[in-house]
Amino acid sequence: MSIIGLCVKDLDATEISRKLETYVADYYKGYKLGTGQSMFMEGYTLEFNEVNEMIPSEHHHHFTDDFEFICMSGYIVIDYKDGKADERVISILMDEHSNYAYLVFVQETDGQGEEKTVIIKDFLCS
């Protein structure tokens, strides 16, 4: 098995958002990205040791401790309850050159009020 990833080469944040909208809509039924909107607002570099807990363990052998990723994050509104937006932090983990998306994940609160990371889509394996 080798790393494949979803090709996002030469796409800006809005174009990447459009490309990933299908996967988010599959997870959150009825989700729709507004015209001209982007899910992602900021980007930063992370090393493998900062994200290894998030990456499924069966993929760890593809990376070394000094492997660098680009992570972009932002917010999505998945619903409105009592007039208040139900927002989630959404992120995409990409290779260091932003050519391939590896994981799309959100931060959610479980029934006990604990924050957890949920992978919406894993593009790592072939």
DSSP file (Angstrom, degrees, kcal/mol; ACC not computed):
  #  RESIDUE AA STRUCTURE BP1 BP2  ACC     N-H-->O    O-->H-N    N-H-->O    O-->H-N    TCO  KAPPA ALPHA  PHI   PSI    X-CA   Y-CA   Z-CA
    1    1 A M              0   0    0      0, 0.0     2,-0.3     0, 0.0   124,-0.1   0.000 360.0 360.0 360.0 138.5    0.0    0.0    0.0
    2    2 A S        -     0   0    0     60,-0.0   124,-0.5     0, 0.0     2,-0.3  -0.872 360.0 -91.6-128.3 163.6    1.3    3.5   -0.8
    3    3 A I        +     0   0    0     -2,-0.3   122,-0.2     1,-0.2   121,-0.1  -0.557  45.5 161.7 -73.0 133.9    0.1    7.0   -0.1
    4    4 A I        -     0   0    0    120,-1.2   120,-0.2   119,-0.4    -1,-0.2   0.689  15.6-179.1-113.6 -66.0   -2.1    8.4   -2.8
    5    5 A G        -     0   0    0    118,-2.3     2,-0.5   120,-0.2    97,-0.2   0.069  42.1 -73.7  78.6 162.8   -4.0   11.4   -1.4
    6    6 A L  E     -A  101   0A   0     95,-2.4    95,-2.9     2,-0.0     2,-0.3  -0.843  52.5-115.5 -93.9 125.1   -6.5   13.5   -3.2
    7    7 A C  E     +A  100   0A   0     -2,-0.5    93,-0.3    93,-0.2    92,-0.1  -0.453  48.7 155.0 -67.1 121.8   -4.9   15.8   -5.8
    8    8 A V    >   +     0   0    0     91,-3.1     3,-2.0    -2,-0.3    92,-0.2   0.067  21.1 153.8-128.5  18.5   -5.4   19.4   -4.8
    9    9 A K  T 3  S+     0   0    0     90,-1.0    90,-0.2     1,-0.3     3,-0.1  -0.234  70.4   3.4 -56.6 134.1   -2.3   20.7   -6.6
   10   10 A D  T 3  S+     0   0    0      1,-0.2     2,-0.3    88,-0.2    -1,-0.3   0.583  98.7 129.8  66.3  13.6   -2.6   24.4   -7.7
   11   11 A L    <   -     0   0    0     -3,-2.0    -1,-0.2    87,-0.3     2,-0.1  -0.772  51.2-137.3 -96.4 143.2   -6.0   24.9   -6.0
   12   12 A D     >  -     0   0    0     -2,-0.3     4,-2.6    -3,-0.1     5,-0.2  -0.365  37.5 -90.1 -87.1 177.3   -6.7   27.8   -3.7
   13   13 A A  H  > S+     0   0    0      1,-0.2     4,-2.3     2,-0.2    26,-0.3   0.857 127.1  49.9 -59.0 -38.9   -8.6   27.4   -0.4
   14   14 A T  H  > S+     0   0    0      2,-0.2     4,-2.2     1,-0.2    -1,-0.2   0.907 111.9  47.6 -67.6 -41.3  -12.0   28.0   -2.1
   15   15 A E  H  > S+     0   0    0      2,-0.2     4,-2.1     1,-0.2    -2,-0.2   0.883 111.6  50.3 -67.6 -38.1  -11.4   25.5   -4.8
   16   16 A I  H  X S+     0   0    0     -4,-2.6     4,-2.0     2,-0.2    -2,-0.2   0.916 109.0  53.0 -64.0 -42.3  -10.2   22.9   -2.3
   17   17 A S  H  X S+     0   0    0     -4,-2.3     4,-1.2    -5,-0.2    -2,-0.2   0.924 109.0  48.8 -57.8 -45.7  -13.4   23.6   -0.3
   18   18 A R  H  < S+     0   0    0     -4,-2.2     4,-0.5     1,-0.2     3,-0.4   0.897 110.2  51.5 -61.2 -40.8  -15.5   23.0   -3.4
   19   19 A K  H  < S+     0   0    0     -4,-2.1     3,-0.3     1,-0.2     4,-0.2   0.845 115.6  41.3 -66.3 -33.0  -13.7   19.7   -4.1
   20   20 A L  H >X S+     0   0    0     -4,-2.0     4,-1.8     1,-0.2     3,-0.7   0.557  87.7  93.5 -91.2  -9.4  -14.2   18.5   -0.6
   21   21 A E  H 3X S+     0   0    0     -4,-1.2     4,-2.8    -3,-0.4     5,-0.2   0.849  80.7  57.8 -54.6 -38.6  -17.8   19.7   -0.3
   22   22 A T  H 3> S+     0   0    0     -4,-0.5     4,-1.7    -3,-0.3    -1,-0.2   0.898 106.8  47.6 -59.1 -42.9  -19.2   16.3   -1.4
   23   23 A Y  H <> S+     0   0    0     -3,-0.7     4,-1.4    -4,-0.2    -1,-0.2   0.875 113.2  47.6 -69.6 -37.4  -17.4   14.4    1.4
   24   24 A V  H  X S+     0   0    0     -4,-1.8     4,-3.3     1,-0.2    -2,-0.2   0.909 111.4  51.0 -68.2 -41.8  -18.6   16.9    4.0
   25   25 A A  H  < S+     0   0    0     -4,-2.8     5,-0.4     1,-0.2     6,-0.3   0.810 106.8  54.8 -66.5 -30.2  -22.2   16.7    2.6
   26   26 A D  H  < S+     0   0    0     -4,-1.7     3,-0.3    -5,-0.2    -1,-0.2   0.869 115.5  38.8 -67.4 -36.1  -22.0   12.9    2.8
   27   27 A Y  H  < S+     0   0    0     -4,-1.4     2,-0.8     1,-0.3    -2,-0.2   0.909 125.1  36.9 -80.5 -45.3  -21.1   13.1    6.5
   28   28 A Y  S >< S-     0   0    0     -4,-3.3     3,-2.4    -5,-0.1    -1,-0.3  -0.850  94.8-134.8-109.8  93.5  -23.4   16.0    7.4
   29   29 A K  T 3  S+     0   0    0     -2,-0.8    -3,-0.1    -3,-0.3    -4,-0.1  -0.189  86.4  16.1 -52.8 129.6  -26.5   15.4    5.4
   30   30 A G  T 3  S+     0   0    0     -5,-0.4    -1,-0.3     1,-0.3    -5,-0.1   0.416  84.4 151.2  88.2  -1.1  -27.7   18.5    3.7
   31   31 A Y    <   -     0   0    0     -3,-2.4     2,-0.4    -6,-0.3    -1,-0.3  -0.395  19.4-179.1 -63.6 138.9  -24.5   20.5    4.2
   32   32 A K        -     0   0    0     45,-0.3     2,-0.4    -2,-0.1    45,-0.1  -0.983  23.8-135.1-143.5 130.7  -24.0   23.1    1.5
   33   33 A L        -     0   0    0     -2,-0.4     3,-0.1     1,-0.1    43,-0.0  -0.697  32.7-115.8 -82.8 131.7  -21.1   25.5    1.0
   34   34 A G    >   -     0   0    0     -2,-0.4     3,-2.3     1,-0.1    -1,-0.1  -0.271  42.4 -80.8 -66.6 154.0  -22.3   29.1    0.2
   35   35 A T  T 3  S+     0   0    0      1,-0.3    -1,-0.1     3,-0.0     3,-0.1  -0.326 116.1   2.8 -56.6 127.3  -21.4   30.6   -3.1
   36   36 A G  T 3  S+     0   0    0      1,-0.3    -1,-0.3    -3,-0.1     2,-0.2   0.491 103.5 129.7  74.6   3.2  -17.8   32.0   -3.1
   37   37 A Q    <   -     0   0    0     -3,-2.3     2,-0.4   -23,-0.1    -1,-0.3  -0.538  44.3-151.4 -90.6 157.6  -17.3   30.7    0.5
   38   38 A S        -     0   0    0     -2,-0.2    37,-0.2    -3,-0.1   -24,-0.1  -0.973  15.2-147.4-125.4 141.4  -14.4   28.6    1.7
   39   39 A M  S    S+     0   0    0     -2,-0.4     2,-0.4   -26,-0.3    36,-0.3   0.749  85.1  69.6 -71.5 -23.8  -14.3   26.1    4.6
   40   40 A F        +     0   0    0    -27,-0.2    34,-0.3    34,-0.2     3,-0.1  -0.817  44.9 162.6-110.3 134.9  -10.7   27.0    5.3
   41   41 A M        +     0   0    0     32,-3.1     2,-0.3    -2,-0.4    33,-0.2   0.619  65.3  29.5-119.9 -23.8   -9.4   30.3    6.7
   42   42 A E  E     -B   73   0A   0     31,-2.0    31,-2.4     2,-0.0     2,-0.3  -0.974  57.4-159.2-142.0 154.9   -5.9   29.6    8.0
   43   43 A G  E     +B   72   0A   0     -2,-0.3     2,-0.3    29,-0.2    29,-0.2  -0.962  13.8 167.2-133.3 151.6   -3.0   27.4    7.2
   44   44 A Y  E     -B   71   0A   0     27,-2.1    27,-3.1    -2,-0.3     2,-0.4  -0.977  33.4-107.2-157.1 162.6    0.0   26.2    9.2
   45   45 A T  E     -B   70   0A   0     -2,-0.3     2,-0.3    25,-0.2    25,-0.2  -0.801  33.3-178.6 -99.4 136.8    2.8   23.7    9.1
   46   46 A L  E     -B   69   0A   0     23,-2.3    23,-3.4    -2,-0.4     2,-0.2  -0.965  19.5-132.9-131.3 149.2    2.8   20.7   11.4
   47   47 A E  E >>  -B   68   0A   0     -2,-0.3     3,-2.0    21,-0.2     4,-0.7  -0.629  33.5-103.9 -96.3 161.8    5.3   17.8   11.9
   48   48 A F  H >> S+     0   0    0     19,-1.9     4,-1.6    16,-0.3     3,-1.4   0.865 119.2  59.6 -52.8 -41.9    4.3   14.2   12.1
   49   49 A N  H 34 S+     0   0    0     16,-0.8    -1,-0.3     1,-0.3     4,-0.2   0.709 103.1  54.6 -64.7 -17.0    4.8   14.0   15.8
   50   50 A E  H <4 S+     0   0    0     -3,-2.0    -1,-0.3     1,-0.1    -2,-0.2   0.655 122.1  25.8 -86.7 -17.2    2.1   16.8   16.2
   51   51 A V  H XX S+     0   0    0     -3,-1.4     4,-1.6    -4,-0.7     3,-1.3   0.358  86.2 106.6-125.4   2.6   -0.5   14.9   14.2
   52   52 A N  T 3< S+     0   0    0     -4,-1.6    -3,-0.1     1,-0.3    -2,-0.1   0.813  79.3  56.0 -59.9 -30.8    0.4   11.2   14.6
   53   53 A E  T 34 S+     0   0    0      1,-0.2    -1,-0.3    -4,-0.2     4,-0.1   0.786 108.4  49.1 -69.7 -25.8   -2.5   10.6   17.0
   54   54 A M  T <4 S+     0   0    0     -3,-1.3    -2,-0.2     2,-0.1    -1,-0.2   0.826  95.5  81.0 -81.6 -34.0   -4.9   11.8   14.4
   55   55 A I  S  < S-     0   0    0     -4,-1.6     5,-0.1     1,-0.1    48,-0.0  -0.599  96.5-104.5 -77.5 128.1   -3.5    9.7   11.5
   56   56 A P    >   -     0   0    0      0, 0.0     3,-2.4     0, 0.0     4,-0.4  -0.252  29.6-122.4 -52.4 136.6   -4.8    6.1   11.6
   57   57 A S  G >  S+     0   0    0      1,-0.3     3,-1.3     2,-0.2     4,-0.4   0.754 107.1  68.6 -58.1 -28.4   -2.0    3.9   12.9
   58   58 A E  G 3  S+     0   0    0      1,-0.3    -1,-0.3     2,-0.1     3,-0.1   0.640 102.4  48.1 -67.6 -10.5   -2.0    1.7    9.8
   59   59 A H  G X  S+     0   0    0     -3,-2.4     3,-1.9     1,-0.1    -1,-0.3   0.488  82.4  94.6-103.0  -5.8   -0.6    4.7    7.9
   60   60 A H  G X  S+     0   0    0     -3,-1.3     3,-1.9    -4,-0.4    -2,-0.1   0.815  73.2  66.8 -59.5 -32.6    2.1    5.6   10.3
   61   61 A H  G 3  S+     0   0    0     -4,-0.4    -1,-0.3     1,-0.3    -2,-0.1   0.655  90.3  66.4 -66.2 -13.0    4.8    3.6    8.5
   62   62 A H  G <  S+     0   0    0     -3,-1.9     2,-0.3   -60,-0.0    -1,-0.3   0.610 100.4  58.2 -78.9 -12.0    4.5    6.1    5.5
   63   63 A F    <   -     0   0    0     -3,-1.9     2,-0.2    -4,-0.2     0, 0.0  -0.856  65.5-147.8-125.5 152.6    5.9    9.0    7.6
   64   64 A T    >   -     0   0    0     -2,-0.3     3,-1.9     1,-0.0   -16,-0.3  -0.704  39.6-101.4-107.7 167.2    9.0    9.8    9.5
   65   65 A D  T 3  S+     0   0    0      1,-0.3   -16,-0.8    -2,-0.2   -17,-0.3   0.769 122.7  49.3 -61.1 -25.8    9.2   12.0   12.6
   66   66 A D  T 3  S+     0   0    0    -19,-0.1    -1,-0.3   -18,-0.1     2,-0.2   0.343  79.4 126.0 -97.4   8.4   10.4   15.0   10.5
   67   67 A F    <   -     0   0    0     -3,-1.9   -19,-1.9     1,-0.0     2,-0.4  -0.471  51.5-145.4 -64.5 132.8    7.7   14.7    7.9
   68   68 A E  E     -B   47   0A   0    -21,-0.2    28,-0.7    -2,-0.2     2,-0.3  -0.828  15.3-169.8-108.4 143.9    5.9   18.0    7.5
   69   69 A F  E     -BC  46  95A   0    -23,-3.4   -23,-2.3    -2,-0.4     2,-0.5  -0.864  19.8-133.0-122.1 156.0    2.3   18.6    6.7
   70   70 A I  E     -BC  45  94A   0     24,-1.9    24,-3.3    -2,-0.3     2,-0.5  -0.956  24.7-167.5-104.6 131.4    0.2   21.6    5.7
   71   71 A C  E     -BC  44  93A   0    -27,-3.1   -27,-2.1    -2,-0.5     2,-0.4  -0.983   5.2-170.5-120.7 128.9   -3.0   21.9    7.7
   72   72 A M  E     +BC  43  92A   0     20,-2.0    20,-2.4    -2,-0.5     2,-0.3  -0.947  13.2 177.5-114.5 141.1   -5.7   24.3    6.8
   73   73 A S  E     +BC  42  91A   0    -31,-2.4   -32,-3.1    -2,-0.4   -31,-2.0  -0.932  13.5 135.0-141.0 165.2   -8.7   24.9    9.1
   74   74 A G  E     - C   0  90A   0     16,-2.1    16,-2.3    -2,-0.3     2,-0.4  -0.885  46.4 -71.1-175.6-156.0  -11.8   26.9    9.4
   75   75 A Y  E     - C   0  89A   0    -36,-0.3     2,-0.4    -2,-0.3    14,-0.2  -0.928  26.8-166.8-126.5 148.1  -15.5   26.6   10.4
   76   76 A I  E     - C   0  88A   0     12,-2.3    12,-2.4    -2,-0.4     2,-0.6  -0.976  17.6-139.1-126.8 148.2  -18.5   25.0    8.8
   77   77 A V  E     + C   0  87A   0     -2,-0.4   -45,-0.3    10,-0.2    10,-0.2  -0.935  22.9 174.2-103.9 119.2  -22.1   25.5    9.9
   78   78 A I  E     -     0   0A   0      8,-2.6     2,-0.3    -2,-0.6     9,-0.1   0.644  61.6 -15.2-101.2 -16.6  -24.0   22.2    9.8
   79   79 A D  E     - C   0  86A   0      7,-0.7     7,-3.4     2,-0.0     2,-0.4  -0.977  57.4-117.7-170.2 169.8  -27.3   23.3   11.3
   80   80 A Y  E     - C   0  85A   0     -2,-0.3     2,-0.5     5,-0.2     5,-0.2  -0.998  24.7-173.7-124.4 129.8  -29.2   25.9   13.2
   81   81 A K  E >  S- C   0  84A   0      3,-2.8     3,-2.0    -2,-0.4    -2,-0.0  -0.987  73.7 -14.8-126.2 123.6  -30.7   25.2   16.6
   82   82 A D  T 3  S-     0   0    0     -2,-0.5    -1,-0.1     1,-0.3     3,-0.1   0.865 128.8 -54.5  53.5  39.1  -32.9   27.7   18.4
   83   83 A G  T 3  S+     0   0    0      1,-0.2     2,-0.4    -3,-0.0    -1,-0.3   0.502 116.0 114.5  76.8   4.4  -31.6   30.4   16.0
   84   84 A K  E <   -C   81   0A   0     -3,-2.0    -3,-2.8     2,-0.0    -1,-0.2  -0.899  70.0-114.9-112.2 137.5  -28.0   29.6   16.8
   85   85 A A  E     -C   80   0A   0     -2,-0.4     2,-1.0    -5,-0.2    -5,-0.2  -0.470  16.0-141.0 -70.0 134.0  -25.5   28.2   14.3
   86   86 A D  E     -C   79   0A   0     -7,-3.4    -8,-2.6    -2,-0.2    -7,-0.7  -0.823  34.0-174.2 -93.7  95.9  -24.1   24.7   15.0
   87   87 A E  E     -C   77   0A   0     -2,-1.0     2,-0.4   -10,-0.2   -10,-0.2  -0.652  14.1-168.5 -98.2 149.4  -20.5   25.3   14.0
   88   88 A R  E     -C   76   0A   0    -12,-2.4   -12,-2.3    -2,-0.3     2,-0.5  -0.985  26.1-120.0-131.5 144.7  -17.7   22.8   13.7
   89   89 A V  E     -CD  75 107A   0     18,-0.6    18,-2.1    -2,-0.4     2,-0.4  -0.733  35.3-167.5 -79.4 128.0  -14.0   23.3   13.2
   90   90 A I  E     -CD  74 106A   0    -16,-2.3   -16,-2.1    -2,-0.5     2,-0.3  -0.932   7.4-179.8-120.2 144.2  -13.0   21.6   10.0
   91   91 A S  E     -CD  73 105A   0     14,-2.9    14,-2.4    -2,-0.4     2,-0.4  -0.964  17.9-151.9-141.1 156.4   -9.4   20.8    8.9
   92   92 A I  E     -CD  72 104A   0    -20,-2.4   -20,-2.0    -2,-0.3     2,-0.5  -0.999  11.2-150.2-129.2 133.6   -7.6   19.3    6.0
   93   93 A L  E     +CD  71 103A   0     10,-2.7     9,-3.7    -2,-0.4    10,-1.4  -0.914  26.3 170.5-105.9 124.0   -4.2   17.7    6.3
   94   94 A M  E     -CD  70 101A   0    -24,-3.3   -24,-1.9    -2,-0.5     7,-0.2  -0.770  38.1 -85.5-127.3 169.2   -2.0   17.8    3.2
   95   95 A D  E >   -C   69   0A   0      5,-1.9     3,-1.9    -2,-0.2   -25,-0.3  -0.227  54.7 -94.3 -67.3 168.7    1.5   17.1    2.2
   96   96 A E  T 3  S+     0   0    0    -28,-0.7   -27,-0.1     1,-0.3    -1,-0.1   0.618 126.1  48.6 -65.8 -13.0    4.1   19.9    2.7
   97   97 A H  T 3  S-     0   0    0      3,-0.1    -1,-0.3   -27,-0.1   -28,-0.1   0.362 108.5-120.7-105.8   3.3    3.7   21.2   -0.8
   98   98 A S  S <  S+     0   0    0     -3,-1.9   -87,-0.3     2,-0.2   -88,-0.2   0.834  79.1 120.8  59.0  35.5   -0.2   21.3   -0.7
   99   99 A N  S    S+     0   0    0      1,-0.2   -91,-3.1   -90,-0.2   -90,-1.0   0.774  70.1  33.2 -92.8 -32.2   -0.4   18.9   -3.7
  100  100 A Y  E     -A    7   0A   0    -93,-0.3    -5,-1.9   -92,-0.2     2,-0.4  -0.987  67.9-140.9-134.2 133.8   -2.3   16.1   -2.0
  101  101 A A  E     +AD   6  94A   0    -95,-2.9   -95,-2.4    -2,-0.4    -7,-0.3  -0.758  19.8 176.3 -87.7 134.6   -5.0   16.0    0.7
  102  102 A Y  E     +     0   0A   0     -9,-3.7    21,-3.3    -2,-0.4    22,-0.6   0.810  61.5  10.1-105.2 -46.1   -4.6   13.2    3.2
  103  103 A L  E     -ED 122  93A   0    -10,-1.4   -10,-2.7    19,-0.2     2,-0.5  -0.992  49.0-160.3-139.4 144.5   -7.3   13.6    5.8
  104  104 A V  E     +ED 121  92A   0     17,-2.3    16,-2.7    -2,-0.3    17,-1.7  -0.998  31.4 165.4-118.0 126.3  -10.4   15.8    6.2
  105  105 A F  E     -ED 119  91A   0    -14,-2.4   -14,-2.9    -2,-0.5     2,-0.3  -0.959  23.0-153.2-143.6 159.1  -11.5   15.9    9.9
  106  106 A V  E     -ED 118  90A   0     12,-2.4    12,-2.8    -2,-0.3     2,-0.6  -0.889  20.9-122.9-127.7 158.5  -13.8   17.9   12.3
  107  107 A Q  E     +ED 117  89A   0    -18,-2.1   -18,-0.6    -2,-0.3     2,-0.3  -0.916  39.9 173.2 -99.4 125.2  -13.8   18.7   16.0
  108  108 A E  E     -E  116   0A   0      8,-2.8     8,-2.9    -2,-0.6     2,-0.5  -0.883  31.5-125.4-129.0 160.7  -17.0   17.5   17.6
  109  109 A T  E     -E  115   0A   0     -2,-0.3     6,-0.2     6,-0.2    -2,-0.0  -0.936  28.0-144.6-106.5 127.4  -18.4   17.3   21.1
  110  110 A D    >   -     0   0    0      4,-2.8     3,-2.1    -2,-0.5     6,-0.0  -0.155  37.6 -83.7 -81.5-177.7  -19.6   13.8   22.1
  111  111 A G  T 3  S+     0   0    0      1,-0.3    -1,-0.1     2,-0.1    -2,-0.0   0.697 129.3  53.5 -60.7 -22.1  -22.6   13.1   24.4
  112  112 A Q  T 3  S-     0   0    0      2,-0.1    -1,-0.3     0, 0.0     3,-0.1   0.327 121.0-105.1 -95.3   5.9  -20.4   13.6   27.5
  113  113 A G  S <  S+     0   0    0     -3,-2.1     2,-0.3     1,-0.3    -2,-0.1   0.583  74.2 141.9  82.9   9.6  -19.2   17.0   26.4
  114  114 A E        -     0   0    0      1,-0.0    -4,-2.8    -5,-0.0    -1,-0.3  -0.686  52.0-123.8 -87.8 136.2  -15.8   15.8   25.4
  115  115 A E  E     +E  109   0A   0     -2,-0.3     2,-0.3    -6,-0.2    -6,-0.2  -0.581  37.2 175.6 -74.3 137.5  -14.1   17.2   22.3
  116  116 A K  E     -E  108   0A   0     -8,-2.9    -8,-2.8    -2,-0.3     2,-0.5  -0.985  30.6-122.9-142.6 154.6  -13.1   14.6   19.8
  117  117 A T  E     -E  107   0A   0     -2,-0.3     2,-0.5   -10,-0.2   -10,-0.2  -0.854  26.3-167.9 -97.9 128.3  -11.5   14.5   16.3
  118  118 A V  E     -E  106   0A   0    -12,-2.8   -12,-2.4    -2,-0.5     2,-0.6  -0.974  16.8-136.9-120.7 123.8  -13.6   12.7   13.7
  119  119 A I  E     -E  105   0A   0     -2,-0.5   -14,-0.3   -14,-0.2     3,-0.2  -0.686  18.4-177.0 -79.6 120.9  -12.1   11.8   10.3
  120  120 A I  E    S+     0   0A   0    -16,-2.7     2,-0.3    -2,-0.6   -15,-0.2   0.874  73.0   7.4 -81.8 -42.8  -14.7   12.6    7.6
  121  121 A K  E     -E  104   0A   0    -17,-1.7   -17,-2.3   -94,-0.0     2,-0.6  -0.987  59.3-158.3-147.6 133.7  -12.5   11.3    4.8
  122  122 A D  E     +E  103   0A   0     -2,-0.3   -19,-0.2   -19,-0.2     3,-0.2  -0.952  15.1 170.4-111.5 113.2   -9.2    9.4    4.6
  123  123 A F        +     0   0    0    -21,-3.3  -118,-2.3    -2,-0.6  -119,-0.4   0.270  51.3 100.0-102.3   8.6   -7.4    9.7    1.3
  124  124 A L        +     0   0    0    -22,-0.6  -120,-1.2  -120,-0.2     2,-0.2   0.819  67.0  64.7 -71.4 -34.9   -4.2    8.1    2.5
  125  125 A C              0   0    0   -122,-0.2  -120,-0.2    -3,-0.2  -122,-0.1  -0.569 360.0 360.0-100.3 156.9   -4.4    4.6    1.2
  126  126 A S              0   0    0   -124,-0.5    -1,-0.1    -2,-0.2  -123,-0.1   0.376 360.0 360.0-107.7 360.0   -4.5    3.1   -2.3
